[in-house]
Amino acid sequence: MPHAATIISDLMIGYSTLISIINPFGIAFIFYDMTRRLSEAQRQALALRISLYSFSVLVVSSVLGSFILNFFGISVAALRIAGGLAVAFAGWGLLNKPDVDSTELGPSEAMNPAAIEAMAFYPLTMPLTTGPGTVAAAIALVVKGTFSADRIIGILTEVLIVAFAVSATIYVCYRWSGWLSAHLGVATTRILTRVSAFLLLCVGVQIIITGVIEVIQMAR
């Protein structure tokens, strides 16, 4: 049985790794910008749904990710490149999106429940929140032995704890994105949204670069 200190270290490494990749604090401003047509209640419900989807993505990626990729013959490098392109395009689109005066938008304008539910998984969960970098990291944390590997139950328990902690953080950040934006003001929110969009673009490019490097190394 692994030492308690080892388990705690594994949990902290897993949480910090995934949180640094997901960056829910920065993405929260993009989430708010993409959902500003919604009422506060709708945004809160959407935040909860995204956190649940994120939890599922993290658990499935950690436990079954490597098996799924091997079954379809997809390498982690290919996952990084394809997903990096999706993230980069999303960041580029948000970076060049024209500013819209919130006073021109009515609550829930042009947004029906079906459309809100549809956007919960794509694009808000995948690839915006738990994108390819997150999936690849979740797979690597298990495959490379960051989690304790002496018992399957121990691995699953640690995966569930980390996934819950990360998903809870995502929910809190998205849940209070409207409140935070309201207190920061329109100008500050727009600046932070642009900065977050630029960082998202950079993350996508970095994921692509990492994938290309892995392809080159495999070809040698």
C-alpha positions in Angstrom: 0.0 0.0 0.0 1.4 3.4 -1.0 2.5 5.8 1.8 0.1 8.6 2.6 2.6 11.2 1.7 3.1 9.6 -1.7 -0.7 9.6 -2.3 -1.0 13.3 -1.3 1.9 14.2 -3.5 0.4 12.3 -6.5 -3.0 14.1 -5.9 -1.3 17.5 -5.7 0.7 16.9 -8.9 -2.3 15.7 -10.8 -4.5 18.6 -9.7 -1.8 21.3 -10.3 -0.9 19.8 -13.7 -4.5 19.7 -15.0 -5.5 23.1 -13.5 -2.4 24.8 -15.1 -3.4 23.4 -18.5 -7.1 24.1 -18.2 -6.7 27.6 -16.6 -10.3 27.9 -15.5 -9.6 31.3 -14.0 -8.7 32.8 -17.4 -11.2 30.8 -19.4 -14.0 32.0 -17.1 -13.9 35.4 -18.9 -14.2 33.6 -22.3 -17.0 31.5 -20.9 -18.8 34.7 -19.8 -18.2 36.4 -23.1 -19.7 33.4 -25.0 -22.7 33.2 -22.7 -23.5 36.8 -22.1 -26.9 36.4 -23.9 -28.0 34.0 -21.2 -29.6 34.9 -17.9 -27.6 34.4 -14.7 -29.6 31.3 -13.8 -29.0 29.8 -17.2 -25.3 30.6 -17.0 -25.1 28.9 -13.6 -26.9 25.8 -14.9 -24.5 25.7 -17.9 -21.5 26.0 -15.6 -22.7 23.0 -13.6 -23.3 21.0 -16.8 -19.8 21.9 -18.1 -18.2 20.8 -14.8 -20.0 17.5 -14.9 -18.9 17.0 -18.5 -15.4 17.9 -17.6 -15.4 15.4 -14.8 -16.5 12.7 -17.2 -13.9 13.7 -19.8 -11.1 13.6 -17.1 -12.2 10.2 -15.7 -12.6 8.5 -19.1 -9.4 10.0 -20.4 -7.4 8.9 -17.4 -8.9 5.4 -17.2 -9.6 4.5 -20.8 -7.8 7.1 -22.8 -4.8 5.0 -23.8 -7.0 2.0 -24.7 -9.3 4.2 -26.9 -6.4 5.7 -28.7 -4.7 2.4 -29.3 -8.0 0.9 -30.5 -8.4 3.5 -33.2 -4.7 3.6 -33.9 -4.4 7.3 -32.8 -1.1 8.5 -31.3 -0.9 11.0 -28.5 1.0 13.2 -31.0 -1.9 13.1 -33.4 -4.3 14.0 -30.6 -2.1 17.0 -29.7 -1.9 18.3 -33.2 -5.5 17.9 -34.1 -6.7 19.2 -30.7 -4.2 22.0 -30.8 -5.5 23.2 -34.1 -9.1 23.3 -32.6 -7.9 25.2 -29.6 -5.8 27.6 -31.7 -8.7 28.3 -34.0 -11.1 28.9 -31.1 -8.6 31.3 -29.5 -8.1 33.1 -32.8 -11.8 33.5 -33.3 -12.3 34.9 -29.8 -9.3 37.2 -30.2 -10.8 38.7 -33.3 -14.4 38.7 -32.2 -15.8 42.3 -32.3 -16.8 43.8 -29.0 -20.6 43.8 -28.4 -22.3 46.2 -26.1 -24.0 44.2 -23.5 -26.9 46.7 -23.4 -27.7 45.7 -27.0 -28.3 42.1 -25.9 -31.5 41.0 -24.2 -31.3 38.0 -21.8 -31.5 34.7 -23.6 -31.8 36.5 -27.0 -31.6 34.0 -29.8 -30.8 31.2 -27.3 -33.3 28.4 -26.8 -32.8 25.6 -24.3 -31.7 23.1 -27.0 -29.0 25.5 -28.2 -27.8 26.1 -24.7 -27.6 22.4 -24.0 -25.8 21.8 -27.3 -23.1 24.3 -26.6 -22.4 22.8 -23.1 -20.2 20.0 -24.5 -19.1 21.6 -27.7 -17.4 24.0 -27.7 -17.5 25.0 -24.0 -16.3 21.7 -22.6 -14.4 20.3 -25.6 -12.1 21.9 -26.7 -12.4 25.1 -24.6 -12.2 23.7 -21.1 -11.0 20.1 -21.2 -9.2 20.1 -24.6 -6.6 17.9 -26.1 -3.9 19.1 -23.8 -6.0 18.1 -20.8 -6.8 14.7 -22.3 -3.2 14.0 -23.1 -2.1 15.1 -19.7 -4.7 12.9 -18.0 -3.6 9.9 -20.0 0.1 10.6 -19.2 -0.5 11.0 -15.5 -1.7 7.4 -15.4 0.5 5.8 -18.1 3.7 7.4 -16.8 2.9 6.4 -13.2 2.3 9.7 -11.6 -0.6 8.1 -9.7 0.1 5.2 -7.4 0.1 2.1 -9.5 0.2 -0.8 -7.0 -3.6 -1.3 -7.0 -6.3 -0.5 -9.6 -8.6 0.6 -6.9 -6.0 3.1 -5.7 -5.5 4.5 -9.2 -9.2 4.8 -9.7 -9.7 6.5 -6.3 -7.0 9.1 -7.0 -8.3 9.7 -10.5 -11.8 10.4 -9.1 -10.5 12.7 -6.4 -8.4 14.8 -8.8 -11.2 14.9 -11.4 -13.7 16.0 -8.8 -11.4 18.7 -7.4 -10.6 20.1 -10.9 -14.3 20.0 -12.0 -15.3 21.8 -8.8 -12.7 24.5 -9.5 -14.1 24.9 -13.0 -17.6 25.2 -11.7 -16.7 27.9 -9.1 -14.8 29.9 -11.7 -17.6 29.7 -14.3 -20.4 30.0 -11.8 -19.1 33.4 -10.6 -17.8 34.7 -14.0 -20.8 37.0 -14.3 -20.4 38.4 -10.8 -16.7 38.9 -11.4 -17.2 40.6 -14.7 -19.8 42.9 -13.3 -17.5 44.0 -10.5 -14.5 44.5 -12.8 -16.4 46.6 -15.2 -16.9 46.4 -19.0 -13.5 47.7 -20.0 -11.5 45.5 -17.6 -13.6 42.4 -18.6 -12.9 43.1 -22.3 -9.2 43.4 -21.7 -9.0 40.2 -19.6 -11.2 38.4 -22.2 -8.8 39.4 -25.0 -5.8 38.4 -22.9 -7.4 35.1 -22.1 -8.2 34.5 -25.8 -4.6 35.3 -26.8 -3.3 32.9 -24.1 -5.7 30.3 -25.5 -4.3 30.8 -28.9 -0.8 30.4 -27.5 -1.8 27.2 -25.7 -3.2 25.8 -29.0 0.1 26.6 -30.8 2.1 25.1 -28.0 0.1 21.9 -28.1 0.7 21.7 -31.9 4.4 22.3 -31.4 4.6 19.6 -28.8 2.8 17.2 -31.1 5.1 17.9 -34.0 8.1 17.4 -31.8 6.8 14.0 -30.8 6.2 13.1 -34.4 9.8 14.0 -35.3 11.1 12.1 -32.4 9.1 9.0 -33.4 10.3 9.3 -37.0 14.0 9.1 -35.9 
